[in-house]
Amino acid sequence: MNVIKKSLDLGDGRTIEIETGKLAKQADGSVVVKMGNTMLLATVVSSIGAKPGTDFLPLSVDYQEKYAATGRIPGGFLRREARLSDYEVLISRLVDRALRPMFPGDYHSDTQVMISLISADSNIMPDCLAGLAASAALAVSDIPFNGPISEVRVAKIDGKLVINPYASDLERATLEFIVAGSANDIGMVEGECDEIQEEEMIEAMKFAHDAIKKQCALQVELTIATNKMVKREYSHEDHDADLKAKVYADTYDKVYAVAKSGLGKDERSAGFTAIIKEFFEAMPEGTADLTKAMAKHYFHDVQYDAVRTLLLDEGIRLDGRATNEIRPIWSEVGYLPAAHGSAVFTRGETQSLTSVTLGSKSDEQMIDGAFFNGYNKFLLHYNFPGFSTGEVRPNRGAGRREIGHGNLAMRSLKKVLPQGEANPYTIRIVSDILESNGSSSMATVCAGTLALMDAGIKIKSPVSGIAMGMISDEKTGKYAILSDILGDEDHLGDMDFKVTGTENGIVACQMDLKINGLSYEVLGKALHQAKEGRLHILGEMKKTLSSPNEDYKPHAPRIVSLTIEKEFIGAIIGPGGKIIQEMQRETGASVSIEEVDNKGIVEIFADNKAAIDAVVTRIRNIVAKPEIGEIYQGKVKSIMPFGAFVEVMPGKDGLLHISEISWERLETMDGVFKEGDKIEVKLLDVDKQGKMKLSRKVLLPRPEKPATPQA
């Protein structure tokens, strides 16, 4: 074995080590990245040649966590790793988005990147190492790649920026971003923050980029050490300069005119289709399919150039808007009468119908992952059916795009939810995209905010979101920043930058760049233009609903949370669950109890107030402590020769001695009481063992002593 290792000191005593030449040597490239006890195995394989007719890069990126890495056995019936979890899909997307733009545009071989968590340190998160591992595997291969790149997590903890912080410290973070890039440029950003300002976000990105540069330099050393500087030769595209010139000559002016016309999405698409159709009809009969495929490729280049030139030279967007103009917005709340909260949000040709459902603790999502396991009480699901873009597409469950878009909206809204006892509910938001032409994920954020407020959830502040774009010309230095981009502007543009926030600052973001050389000055302008757009959208939303409704919907379930002393948990549950089951059976409410920080947290869930009040009364009686001198309505539980045991509170019995029943002397308990009788008693004393001494006679009139006879 020719094992090669390279390591990098993060500057605080922690190191990242890259090893190659030991594992998975039949892959085109493989490395093991190690930090602490966390180890990732990354492999990459790319086919020789490309499938005929392929005009894109068929790249797949899969990140998977092995349960053995954390010393756990998977749950479920099969007890083995199965389809990727949402968390694994999200990490796969982060790596994919960082890698994909770095492959040569004319490279079309089937390419597969696989990253496996093979050992885990519970305090060192693997996601911030996955991009480095994938890029390092490419660095030691002969696969054409314009890298290296790397990804890092940057967080601000206790006011200080940190690279790849420990998991235990992230709870204190006020911002947390995954940032990817090359030695020269930032390429991807995703994360969340606590209402920060734009300058603070740029500062964090610069800090992250400094760390990325060092990791890229380490990979260059690795490439040299493995002698993989020369990459494989390939030829995946056929070109015809004369055909390209003819396509431009015959179609450019027509495409420019359609782009400038300000038509709607469908009309514009029909216009472009008619142009290429006319070109094909004019081609000689019997033209080869390959020639037609090349012509279609060149026509896409025509659209790309025409739309960008129109904007940069004349400042005209496809729908005629100004660069900072937001499309018309309308919204409505309470649209679904049976839902616990609902909203419709429409911006231009993008529309989300969003619902909120309030559930109990039993509705929490159980997460059974190798690295993360536990429970989640806030869920956001995003659905993107084919009809939203006028397409015929089968529904096969949520894909990676839906999971990623939903996660961005979830991050945004999670930041403003009430915490702790202020929010006892499990909350599920579902966004169904009914129309789409530009940033349906941002429509989900806006609709989700309105639906939460409609449901009566006391969010900290309303959140809005906007998708920003950019078109630039590297040769002339011209650029234009676009607010509220259309789908075509995303497809033909250089940047997709989604920003969400409240009136006070940014709470989440997601950025993907398709070009090199974006300066921080331009990025700052994009962020400030995004702020103007966010606040405008927020103003439009507030015209519909500006703050949460005072109360929940009449048909919404109610939850009451009680905190009790730990010692009473068993008394509320009862032997074999008898007491808590009886409460649920008699009232129809759902009752859950758990120990948190040496306290008992009881949650009562019901769809009517009477049921909740009945349970609350019973629980308060159970946890109440009898007070000496108080009078209680007791229930005779059992009768003994020396008296009776009387229950003065649920689960709390005291002895009513035979001598304390009445002022008259009783010789026997026969016929005095029967079990179940209700009597008033007074608590006289509680001894050191907690035993209660009761009296009934002190509540009865004392008989007068007979008069003494006169002598």
C-alpha positions as CSV (number, residue, x, y, z in Angstrom):
1,M,0.0,0.0,0.0
2,N,1.1,3.5,-0.8
3,V,-0.7,5.3,2.0
4,I,-0.4,9.1,1.9
5,K,-1.6,11.4,4.7
6,K,-2.0,15.1,5.0
7,S,-3.1,17.1,8.0
8,L,-4.3,20.6,8.8
9,D,-4.3,22.4,12.2
10,L,-7.4,24.5,12.6
11,G,-5.5,26.9,14.8
12,D,-6.9,25.8,18.1
13,G,-5.3,22.4,18.6
14,R,-7.9,20.5,16.5
15,T,-6.7,18.9,13.4
16,I,-8.2,17.5,10.2
17,E,-6.4,14.6,8.6
18,I,-6.8,13.2,5.0
19,E,-5.6,9.7,4.1
20,T,-5.6,8.0,0.8
21,G,-4.2,4.7,-0.6
22,K,-5.6,2.4,2.1
23,L,-9.3,1.9,1.5
24,A,-11.5,1.5,-1.6
25,K,-8.6,1.5,-4.1
26,Q,-10.7,0.3,-7.0
27,A,-12.7,3.6,-7.0
28,D,-11.3,6.4,-9.3
29,G,-10.6,8.3,-6.1
30,S,-11.0,7.6,-2.4
31,V,-10.0,9.3,0.8
32,V,-10.7,9.0,4.6
33,V,-11.2,12.4,6.3
34,K,-10.7,12.3,10.1
35,M,-11.4,14.9,12.8
36,G,-11.2,13.5,16.4
37,N,-13.0,10.2,16.2
38,T,-15.2,11.3,13.3
39,M,-14.2,9.6,10.1
40,L,-15.7,9.9,6.6
41,L,-14.9,7.6,3.7
42,A,-15.5,9.4,0.4
43,T,-15.3,7.7,-3.0
44,V,-15.8,8.9,-6.6
45,V,-16.3,6.9,-9.8
46,S,-16.9,8.3,-13.2
47,S,-17.6,6.3,-16.4
48,I,-15.3,6.4,-19.3
49,G,-17.2,8.2,-22.1
50,A,-20.7,9.5,-22.1
51,K,-24.0,8.1,-23.2
52,P,-25.1,9.2,-26.7
53,G,-27.3,12.3,-26.6
54,T,-26.4,13.3,-23.0
55,D,-26.0,17.1,-22.8
56,F,-25.6,17.5,-19.0
57,L,-23.6,16.0,-16.1
58,P,-25.3,13.0,-14.7
59,L,-23.9,13.5,-11.2
60,S,-25.2,11.7,-8.1
61,V,-24.1,12.5,-4.5
62,D,-25.1,10.3,-1.6
63,Y,-24.1,10.8,2.0
64,Q,-25.0,8.0,4.4
65,E,-24.3,7.4,8.0
66,K,-23.5,3.9,9.2
67,Y,-25.1,3.1,12.5
68,A,-22.1,1.1,13.6
69,A,-20.2,4.4,13.5
70,T,-22.1,5.4,16.7
71,G,-22.3,1.9,18.2
72,R,-26.0,1.6,17.4
73,I,-28.3,-0.9,15.6
74,P,-30.9,0.6,13.3
75,G,-34.5,0.6,14.3
76,G,-37.4,-0.7,12.2
77,F,-38.2,-4.2,11.1
78,L,-35.2,-4.7,8.8
79,R,-32.6,-3.5,11.3
80,R,-30.3,-2.2,8.5
81,E,-29.5,1.1,6.8
82,A,-32.3,1.7,4.2
83,R,-33.2,4.8,2.1
84,L,-31.5,8.0,3.0
85,S,-33.1,10.0,5.8
86,D,-34.1,13.7,5.3
87,Y,-30.9,14.7,7.2
88,E,-28.7,12.6,4.9
89,V,-30.5,14.0,1.9
90,L,-29.8,17.6,3.1
91,I,-26.1,16.8,3.5
92,S,-26.0,15.2,0.1
93,R,-27.6,18.3,-1.4
94,L,-25.0,20.6,0.3
95,V,-22.2,18.6,-1.3
96,D,-23.9,18.4,-4.7
97,R,-24.5,22.1,-4.8
98,A,-20.8,22.8,-4.0
99,L,-19.4,20.3,-6.5
100,R,-21.7,20.5,-9.5
101,P,-20.7,24.0,-10.8
102,M,-17.0,23.0,-10.6
103,F,-17.1,20.3,-13.3
104,P,-16.3,21.3,-16.9
105,G,-19.5,22.3,-18.7
106,D,-18.8,19.8,-21.5
107,Y,-18.2,16.8,-19.2
108,H,-21.1,14.4,-19.4
109,S,-19.9,11.1,-17.9
110,D,-22.0,9.3,-15.3
111,T,-20.4,10.3,-12.0
112,Q,-21.1,9.1,-8.5
113,V,-19.8,10.5,-5.3
114,M,-20.5,8.4,-2.1
115,I,-19.6,9.6,1.4
116,S,-20.1,7.3,4.4
117,L,-19.8,8.2,8.1
118,I,-17.8,5.2,9.3
119,S,-16.8,6.4,12.8
120,A,-18.5,9.2,14.8
121,D,-17.5,11.5,17.6
122,S,-20.7,12.7,19.2
123,N,-19.3,16.2,19.6
124,I,-17.8,16.5,16.1
125,M,-20.5,17.0,13.4
126,P,-19.7,15.2,10.1
127,D,-21.7,17.4,7.8
128,C,-19.1,20.1,7.7
129,L,-16.5,17.6,6.6
130,A,-18.5,15.9,3.8
131,G,-17.7,18.5,1.1
132,L,-14.0,18.4,1.9
133,A,-14.0,14.6,1.7
134,A,-15.8,14.6,-1.6
135,S,-13.5,17.1,-3.2
136,A,-10.4,15.3,-1.8
137,A,-11.6,12.1,-3.4
138,L,-11.8,14.0,-6.8
139,A,-8.4,15.5,-6.1
140,V,-6.7,12.1,-6.0
141,S,-8.5,10.9,-9.1
142,D,-8.1,11.5,-12.8
143,I,-11.6,12.9,-13.2
144,P,-11.7,16.4,-14.7
145,F,-12.6,18.9,-12.0
146,N,-12.0,22.6,-11.7
147,G,-11.5,22.4,-7.9
148,P,-10.6,21.8,-5.3
149,I,-13.4,23.1,-3.1
150,S,-14.3,22.6,0.6
151,E,-17.1,23.2,3.0
152,V,-17.0,24.5,6.6
153,R,-19.4,25.4,9.3
154,V,-19.0,28.9,10.7
155,A,-20.8,29.8,13.9
156,K,-20.8,32.8,16.2
157,I,-20.6,31.4,19.8
158,D,-20.4,33.8,22.8
159,G,-19.7,36.6,20.3
160,K,-16.8,34.9,18.6
161,L,-16.7,33.3,15.1
162,V,-15.6,29.6,15.1
163,I,-14.9,27.1,12.3
164,N,-16.5,23.6,12.7
165,P,-17.5,24.1,16.3
166,Y,-18.3,21.3,18.7
167,A,-21.9,20.1,18.6
168,S,-22.3,20.9,22.3
169,D,-21.5,24.6,21.6
170,L,-24.0,25.1,18.8
171,E,-26.9,25.7,21.2
172,R,-25.3,29.0,22.1
173,A,-24.7,30.0,18.5
174,T,-26.4,33.2,17.2
175,L,-25.5,32.3,13.6
176,E,-24.7,29.0,11.9
177,F,-23.8,28.7,8.2
178,I,-22.4,26.0,6.0
179,V,-20.2,27.8,3.5
180,A,-18.6,26.2,0.4
181,G,-16.2,27.6,-2.0
182,S,-12.9,27.3,-3.9
183,A,-9.6,29.1,-3.1
184,N,-10.9,32.1,-5.0
185,D,-14.6,32.3,-4.5
186,I,-17.6,31.5,-2.3
187,G,-20.0,29.2,-4.2
188,M,-22.7,28.1,-1.7
189,V,-24.1,29.3,1.7
190,E,-26.9,27.8,3.7
191,G,-27.8,28.4,7.4
192,E,-29.8,30.2,10.0
193,C,-29.2,33.0,12.5
194,D,-30.9,35.1,15.2
195,E,-32.1,38.2,13.3
196,I,-28.6,39.4,12.3
197,Q,-27.7,42.4,10.1
198,E,-26.2,42.0,6.6
199,E,-22.7,43.1,7.6
200,E,-22.5,40.4,10.2
201,M,-23.4,37.8,7.6
202,I,-20.7,39.0,5.2
203,E,-18.2,39.0,8.1
204,A,-19.0,35.3,8.8
205,M,-18.7,34.4,5.1
206,K,-15.2,36.0,4.9
207,F,-14.1,34.2,8.0
208,A,-15.3,30.9,6.6
209,H,-13.6,31.5,3.2
210,D,-10.2,32.0,5.0
211,A,-10.6,28.4,6.4
212,I,-11.7,27.1,3.0
213,K,-8.6,28.4,1.3
214,K,-6.4,26.5,3.7
215,Q,-8.3,23.2,3.1
216,C,-8.1,23.8,-0.7
217,A,-4.3,24.2,-0.4
218,L,-4.1,21.0,1.5
219,Q,-5.9,19.2,-1.3
220,V,-3.5,20.6,-3.8
221,E,-0.7,19.1,-1.8
222,L,-2.5,15.8,-1.8
223,T,-2.9,15.9,-5.6
224,I,0.8,16.5,-6.1
225,A,1.7,13.7,-3.6
226,T,-0.5,11.2,-5.4
227,N,0.7,12.4,-8.9
228,K,-2.8,13.1,-10.1
229,M,-2.1,16.5,-11.6
230,V,-3.0,15.2,-15.2
231,K,-6.7,14.4,-15.7
232,R,-8.2,12.1,-18.2
233,E,-9.0,13.3,-21.7
234,Y,-12.6,13.3,-23.0
235,S,-14.7,14.4,-25.8
236,H,-18.4,14.5,-24.9
237,E,-19.8,17.1,-27.3
238,D,-19.8,17.4,-31.1
239,H,-19.8,21.0,-32.4
240,D,-20.4,22.6,-35.8
241,A,-19.2,26.3,-35.9
242,D,-21.2,26.9,-39.1
243,L,-24.4,25.5,-37.6
244,K,-23.9,27.6,-34.5
245,A,-23.4,30.8,-36.6
246,K,-26.6,30.0,-38.5
247,V,-28.7,29.4,-35.4
248,Y,-27.5,32.7,-34.0
249,A,-28.1,34.5,-37.3
250,D,-31.6,33.1,-37.8
251,T,-32.9,33.2,-34.2
252,Y,-31.1,35.8,-32.0
253,D,-33.1,38.9,-33.0
254,K,-36.4,36.9,-32.7
255,V,-35.5,35.6,-29.3
256,Y,-34.4,39.1,-28.2
257,A,-37.8,40.5,-29.3
258,V,-39.8,37.8,-27.4
259,A,-37.7,38.4,-24.3
260,K,-38.3,42.2,-24.6
261,S,-42.0,41.8,-25.1
262,G,-42.9,41.4,-21.4
263,L,-45.1,38.4,-22.1
264,G,-46.2,36.0,-19.3
265,K,-44.4,32.7,-18.6
266,D,-46.6,30.5,-20.9
267,E,-46.8,33.0,-23.8
268,R,-43.0,33.6,-23.6
269,S,-42.3,29.9,-23.6
270,A,-44.6,29.4,-26.6
271,G,-42.8,32.2,-28.4
272,F,-39.4,30.7,-27.9
273,T,-40.8,27.2,-28.9
274,A,-42.2,28.7,-32.1
275,I,-38.8,30.2,-33.1
276,I,-36.9,26.9,-32.8
277,K,-39.7,25.0,-34.5
278,E,-39.5,27.4,-37.4
279,F,-35.8,26.9,-37.6
280,F,-36.2,23.1,-37.6
281,E,-38.8,23.3,-40.4
282,A,-36.4,25.3,-42.5
283,M,-33.7,22.7,-42.2
284,P,-33.1,20.3,-45.2
285,E,-35.2,17.2,-45.2
286,G,-33.3,14.2,-43.7
287,T,-31.1,16.3,-41.4
288,A,-29.4,14.0,-38.9
289,D,-30.7,13.9,-35.4
290,L,-27.3,14.8,-34.1
291,T,-27.4,18.0,-36.1
292,K,-30.8,18.9,-34.7
293,A,-29.6,18.1,-31.1
294,M,-26.6,20.5,-31.7
295,A,-29.0,23.2,-33.1
296,K,-31.2,22.8,-30.0
297,H,-28.1,23.2,-27.8
298,Y,-27.1,26.4,-29.6
299,F,-30.6,27.8,-29.4
300,H,-30.3,27.5,-25.6
301,D,-27.1,29.5,-25.9
302,V,-29.0,32.1,-27.9
303,Q,-31.7,32.4,-25.2
304,Y,-28.9,32.7,-22.6
305,D,-27.1,35.5,-24.4
306,A,-30.2,37.4,-25.5
307,V,-31.9,37.5,-22.1
308,R,-28.7,38.6,-20.4
309,T,-27.8,41.2,-23.0
310,L,-31.3,42.7,-22.8
311,L,-31.0,43.1,-19.1
312,L,-27.4,44.4,-19.0
313,D,-27.7,46.8,-22.0
314,E,-31.3,48.0,-21.6
315,G,-32.2,47.1,-18.0
316,I,-35.3,45.2,-19.2
317,R,-36.4,42.0,-17.4
318,L,-38.4,39.2,-19.0
319,D,-41.7,40.4,-17.4
320,G,-40.8,44.2,-17.8
321,R,-40.2,44.9,-14.1
322,A,-37.4,47.1,-12.7
323,T,-34.5,45.2,-11.2
324,N,-35.7,45.9,-7.6
325,E,-39.4,45.5,-8.3
326,I,-41.5,42.9,-6.6
327,R,-44.4,41.2,-8.4
328,P,-48.0,41.9,-7.2
329,I,-48.9,40.1,-3.9
330,W,-52.2,39.0,-2.4
331,S,-52.8,36.8,0.5
332,E,-55.7,35.5,2.6
333,V,-55.9,33.7,6.0
334,G,-58.5,31.2,7.3
335,Y,-59.2,29.9,3.8
336,L,-59.5,26.3,5.1
337,P,-62.3,26.4,7.7
338,A,-61.5,23.0,9.2
339,A,-57.8,23.5,9.6
340,H,-56.3,24.9,12.8
341,G,-54.7,27.6,10.7
342,S,-54.3,28.3,7.0
343,A,-53.2,30.9,4.5
344,V,-53.0,31.5,0.7
345,F,-50.0,33.5,-0.4
346,T,-49.6,34.6,-4.0
347,R,-46.7,36.6,-5.5
348,G,-46.9,36.9,-9.3
349,E,-47.3,33.4,-10.7
350,T,-46.2,31.6,-7.5
351,Q,-48.8,30.5,-5.0
352,S,-48.7,28.5,-1.8
353,L,-51.7,27.1,0.1
354,T,-50.4,26.4,3.6
355,S,-52.0,24.7,6.6
356,V,-51.1,24.5,10.2
357,T,-52.1,21.5,12.4
358,L,-51.6,21.5,16.2
359,G,-50.9,18.2,17.9
360,S,-49.9,16.8,21.2
361,K,-46.6,15.3,22.5
362,S,-47.7,11.9,21.1
363,D,-47.6,13.5,17.6
364,E,-43.9,14.3,17.9
365,Q,-41.6,13.0,15.1
366,M,-39.2,10.3,16.3
367,I,-35.8,10.7,14.7
368,D,-33.8,7.5,14.6
369,G,-30.5,8.4,12.9
370,A,-27.0,7.2,13.4
371,F,-25.8,10.7,14.5
372,F,-29.0,12.4,15.6
373,N,-31.8,10.6,17.4
374,G,-34.6,12.0,19.5
375,Y,-37.8,13.8,19.0
376,N,-38.9,16.8,16.9
377,K,-42.0,18.8,17.6
378,F,-41.9,21.2,14.6
379,L,-42.4,19.8,11.1
380,L,-42.7,21.6,7.8
381,H,-43.5,19.6,4.7
382,Y,-43.3,21.2,1.2
383,N,-45.1,19.6,-1.8
384,F,-44.4,20.6,-5.4
385,P,-46.9,18.8,-7.7
386,G,-46.5,18.8,-11.5
387,F,-49.6,20.9,-12.1
388,S,-47.9,23.9,-10.4
389,T,-45.8,24.4,-13.5
390,G,-48.4,23.0,-16.0
391,E,-46.6,19.6,-16.3
392,V,-47.7,16.0,-16.2
393,R,-45.6,14.4,-13.5
394,P,-46.4,11.4,-11.3
395,N,-46.4,11.9,-7.5
396,R,-43.8,9.6,-6.0
397,G,-43.3,11.3,-2.6
398,A,-41.0,14.0,-1.7
399,G,-37.8,14.3,-3.7
400,R,-34.5,15.9,-2.7
401,R,-35.7,19.3,-4.0
402,E,-38.8,19.2,-1.9
403,I,-36.8,18.2,1.2
404,G,-34.3,21.0,0.6
405,H,-36.9,23.7,0.0
406,G,-38.9,22.6,3.0
407,N,-35.9,22.6,5.2
408,L,-35.1,26.3,4.3
409,A,-38.6,27.3,5.2
410,M,-38.5,25.3,8.4
411,R,-35.2,27.0,9.5
412,S,-36.8,30.4,8.9
413,L,-40.0,29.8,10.8
414,K,-38.4,27.8,13.7
415,K,-36.5,31.0,14.7
416,V,-39.7,32.9,15.6
417,L,-41.7,30.1,17.3
418,P,-42.4,30.5,21.0
419,Q,-40.2,28.3,23.1
420,G,-40.7,26.0,26.2
421,E,-44.0,26.2,28.0
422,A,-45.1,29.0,25.8
423,N,-45.5,26.5,23.0
424,P,-46.8,23.1,24.2
425,Y,-47.9,22.0,20.8
426,T,-46.4,19.7,18.2
427,I,-46.8,21.9,15.1
428,R,-47.0,20.6,11.5
429,I,-47.0,23.1,8.6
430,V,-47.8,21.8,5.1
431,S,-47.1,24.0,2.0
432,D,-48.8,22.9,-1.2
433,I,-47.4,24.8,-4.1
434,L,-50.3,25.4,-6.5
435,E,-48.4,27.7,-9.0
436,S,-44.7,28.2,-9.5
437,N,-42.7,30.7,-11.4
438,G,-39.9,31.8,-9.0
439,S,-39.1,30.8,-5.5
440,S,-41.9,28.8,-4.1
441,S,-39.8,28.2,-1.0
442,M,-40.0,31.9,-0.1
443,A,-43.7,31.8,-0.8
444,T,-43.8,28.9,1.8
445,V,-42.1,31.1,4.4
446,C,-44.6,33.9,3.8
447,A,-47.7,31.6,3.8
448,G,-46.3,29.7,6.8
449,T,-46.0,32.9,8.8
450,L,-49.6,33.9,8.0
451,A,-50.9,30.4,8.8
452,L,-49.1,30.3,12.1
453,M,-50.6,33.7,13.1
454,D,-54.0,32.6,11.9
455,A,-53.7,29.5,14.1
456,G,-53.1,31.8,17.1
457,I,-49.4,30.7,17.6
458,K,-47.7,33.6,19.3
459,I,-44.6,33.9,17.0
460,K,-42.0,36.4,18.0
461,S,-42.3,38.3,14.8
462,P,-43.6,37.8,11.2
463,V,-41.0,36.4,8.7
464,S,-40.9,37.1,4.9
465,G,-38.5,35.8,2.3
466,I,-37.2,36.8,-1.1
467,A,-35.2,35.2,-3.9
468,M,-32.5,37.3,-5.4
469,G,-30.7,36.8,-8.7
470,M,-27.9,38.3,-10.6
471,I,-26.7,38.6,-14.2
472,S,-23.2,39.7,-14.9
473,D,-20.6,40.0,-17.7
474,E,-17.1,39.2,-16.7
475,K,-15.6,40.9,-19.7
476,T,-17.3,44.3,-19.3
477,G,-17.7,44.2,-15.5
478,K,-21.4,44.9,-15.9
479,Y,-23.9,43.3,-13.5
480,A,-27.5,43.6,-12.4
481,I,-29.0,42.4,-9.1
482,L,-32.6,41.1,-9.5
483,S,-35.2,41.1,-6.8
484,D,-37.9,38.4,-6.8
485,I,-36.5,36.4,-9.7
486,L,-38.6,34.4,-12.2
487,G,-37.9,30.8,-13.0
488,D,-36.2,31.7,-16.3
489,E,-34.0,34.3,-14.5
490,D,-32.9,31.6,-12.1
491,H,-32.1,29.2,-14.9
492,L,-30.3,31.8,-17.1
493,G,-28.8,33.8,-14.3
494,D,-25.6,33.6,-12.3
495,M,-27.0,33.5,-8.7
496,D,-29.9,32.2,-6.7
497,F,-29.8,33.9,-3.3
498,K,-32.8,33.3,-0.9
499,V,-32.9,35.5,2.2
500,T,-35.6,35.3,5.0
501,G,-36.0,37.6,8.0
502,T,-38.1,39.7,10.2
503,E,-38.1,43.5,10.6
504,N,-35.2,43.1,12.9
505,G,-32.8,41.1,10.7
506,I,-32.0,37.9,8.8
507,V,-33.0,34.5,10.2
508,A,-32.0,32.1,7.3
509,C,-30.4,32.1,3.9
510,Q,-29.5,29.9,1.0
511,M,-27.2,31.0,-1.8
512,D,-25.9,29.2,-4.9
513,L,-23.5,30.8,-7.4
514,K,-22.9,29.7,-10.9
515,I,-20.0,32.0,-11.7
516,N,-16.6,32.8,-10.3
517,G,-15.5,36.1,-8.9
518,L,-18.4,37.5,-6.9
519,S,-17.0,40.3,-4.8
520,Y,-18.1,40.9,-1.3
521,E,-19.1,44.4,-2.4
522,V,-21.6,43.0,-4.9
523,L,-22.8,40.5,-2.3
524,G,-23.4,43.3,0.2
525,K,-25.5,45.2,-2.4
526,A,-27.5,42.0,-3.1
527,L,-28.2,41.6,0.6
528,H,-29.3,45.2,1.1
529,Q,-31.5,45.1,-2.0
530,A,-32.9,41.8,-0.5
531,K,-33.7,43.6,2.7
532,E,-35.7,46.3,0.8
533,G,-37.7,43.5,-0.9
534,R,-38.2,41.5,2.3
535,L,-39.6,44.5,4.1
536,H,-41.9,45.3,1.2
537,I,-43.3,41.8,1.1
538,L,-43.7,41.9,4.9
539,G,-45.7,45.1,4.6
540,E,-48.0,43.4,2.1
541,M,-48.5,40.4,4.4
542,K,-49.4,42.7,7.3
543,K,-52.2,44.1,5.3
544,T,-53.8,40.7,5.6
545,L,-52.8,39.9,9.2
546,S,-50.2,41.8,11.3
547,S,-50.1,39.8,14.5
548,P,-51.2,36.4,15.8
549,N,-54.9,35.9,16.6
550,E,-55.6,36.3,20.3
551,D,-56.9,32.8,20.6
552,Y,-56.8,29.4,18.8
553,K,-59.6,28.4,16.5
554,P,-62.7,27.1,18.4
555,H,-62.1,23.6,16.9
556,A,-58.4,23.6,17.7
557,P,-57.2,21.3,20.5
558,R,-56.0,22.8,23.7
559,I,-52.9,21.9,25.7
560,V,-52.2,22.8,29.3
561,S,-48.8,22.2,30.7
562,L,-48.2,21.7,34.4
563,T,-44.9,21.4,36.3
564,I,-44.9,19.2,39.4
565,E,-42.5,17.9,41.9
566,K,-40.6,14.8,40.8
567,E,-42.0,12.8,43.8
568,F,-45.5,13.1,42.5
569,I,-44.9,11.5,39.0
570,G,-45.6,8.0,40.3
571,A,-48.7,9.1,42.1
572,I,-50.2,10.6,38.9
573,I,-49.3,7.5,36.8
574,G,-50.6,5.1,39.5
575,P,-49.8,1.4,39.8
576,G,-49.5,0.0,36.3
577,G,-50.7,3.3,34.9
578,K,-54.1,2.9,36.6
579,I,-54.6,6.6,37.7
580,I,-53.5,8.3,34.4
581,Q,-55.5,5.8,32.3
582,E,-58.6,6.4,34.4
583,M,-58.2,10.2,33.9
584,Q,-58.0,9.7,30.2
585,R,-60.9,7.3,30.0
586,E,-63.2,9.5,32.1
587,T,-62.4,12.8,30.5
588,G,-61.4,11.9,26.9
589,A,-58.2,14.0,27.3
590,S,-54.7,12.8,26.4
591,V,-52.3,13.1,29.3
592,S,-48.5,12.7,29.1
593,I,-45.8,13.1,31.8
594,E,-42.1,13.1,31.6
595,E,-39.2,14.0,33.9
596,V,-37.1,17.0,32.9
597,D,-34.4,18.5,35.1
598,N,-35.7,16.7,38.2
599,K,-39.3,18.1,37.6
600,G,-42.3,16.4,36.3
601,I,-43.8,18.0,33.1
602,V,-47.5,17.1,32.6
603,E,-49.2,17.9,29.3
604,I,-53.0,17.7,29.0
605,F,-54.4,17.6,25.4
606,A,-58.1,17.8,24.6
607,D,-60.5,19.5,22.2
608,N,-62.7,21.0,24.9
609,K,-62.0,23.0,28.0
610,A,-64.2,21.0,30.4
611,A,-62.0,17.9,29.9
612,I,-58.8,19.8,30.5
613,D,-60.3,21.4,33.7
614,A,-61.3,18.0,35.0
615,V,-57.8,16.6,34.6
616,V,-56.1,19.7,36.0
617,T,-58.3,19.5,39.1
618,R,-57.4,15.8,39.6
619,I,-53.7,16.4,39.2
620,R,-53.7,19.4,41.5
621,N,-55.5,17.3,44.1
622,I,-52.8,14.6,43.7
623,V,-49.9,16.9,44.0
624,A,-51.4,19.1,46.8
625,K,-50.0,18.7,50.3
626,P,-52.5,18.4,53.1
627,E,-52.2,21.2,55.6
628,I,-52.7,20.8,59.3
629,G,-55.9,22.5,60.5
630,E,-57.7,22.2,57.1
631,I,-61.1,20.6,56.7
632,Y,-61.5,18.0,53.9
633,Q,-64.4,16.2,52.3
634,G,-63.0,12.7,52.8
635,K,-63.9,9.2,51.5
636,V,-63.9,6.1,53.7
637,K,-61.4,3.7,52.0
638,S,-61.2,0.9,54.6
639,I,-62.6,0.1,58.1
640,M,-60.5,-1.4,60.9
641,P,-61.4,-2.4,64.5
642,F,-59.5,0.7,65.7
643,G,-61.0,3.2,63.2
644,A,-61.2,4.0,59.5
645,F,-58.7,5.1,56.9
646,V,-60.1,8.1,55.1
647,E,-58.8,9.5,51.7
648,V,-58.6,13.3,52.0
649,M,-56.9,13.8,48.7
650,P,-56.3,11.4,45.8
651,G,-53.8,8.8,47.0
652,K,-53.5,10.4,50.5
653,D,-55.1,8.5,53.3
654,G,-55.2,9.4,57.0
655,L,-56.3,7.5,60.1
656,L,-59.6,8.5,61.7
657,H,-59.2,6.7,65.1
658,I,-62.3,5.3,66.7
659,S,-61.9,7.9,69.5
660,E,-62.0,10.8,67.0
661,I,-65.3,9.8,65.3
662,S,-67.7,11.3,67.8
663,W,-67.9,12.7,71.3
664,E,-69.6,9.5,72.4
665,R,-67.5,6.6,73.3
666,L,-67.7,3.9,70.6
667,E,-67.0,0.3,71.6
668,T,-66.9,-1.1,68.0
669,M,-66.8,0.1,64.4
670,D,-69.7,-2.1,63.5
671,G,-72.3,-0.1,61.6
672,V,-70.6,3.2,62.1
673,F,-69.4,3.6,58.5
674,K,-69.3,1.7,55.3
675,E,-66.6,1.9,52.6
676,G,-67.3,4.7,50.2
677,D,-69.0,7.0,52.7
678,K,-68.1,10.7,52.4
679,I,-67.5,12.5,55.6
680,E,-65.9,15.8,56.7
681,V,-62.7,15.5,58.7
682,K,-60.1,17.8,60.0
683,L,-56.4,17.2,59.8
684,L,-55.0,17.4,63.3
685,D,-51.4,16.4,62.8
686,V,-48.8,14.8,60.4
687,D,-46.0,12.8,62.1
688,K,-42.4,12.5,60.9
689,Q,-43.3,9.4,58.8
690,G,-46.0,11.5,56.9
691,K,-48.9,9.7,58.6
692,M,-52.0,11.9,59.0
693,K,-54.1,12.1,62.2
694,L,-57.7,13.0,61.4
695,S,-60.7,13.9,63.5
696,R,-64.4,14.1,62.9
697,K,-65.6,14.8,66.3
698,V,-64.0,18.3,66.5
699,L,-66.4,19.3,63.7
700,L,-69.4,18.1,65.7
701,P,-71.1,20.1,68.5
702,R,-69.7,19.1,71.8
703,P,-72.5,17.8,74.1
704,E,-73.1,19.8,77.3
705,K,-72.1,18.2,80.5
706,P,-75.1,17.3,82.7
707,A,-75.7,19.7,85.6
708,T,-74.3,18.6,89.0
709,P,-77.2,17.9,91.4
710,Q,-77.6,20.3,94.4
711,A,-76.8,18.8,97.8
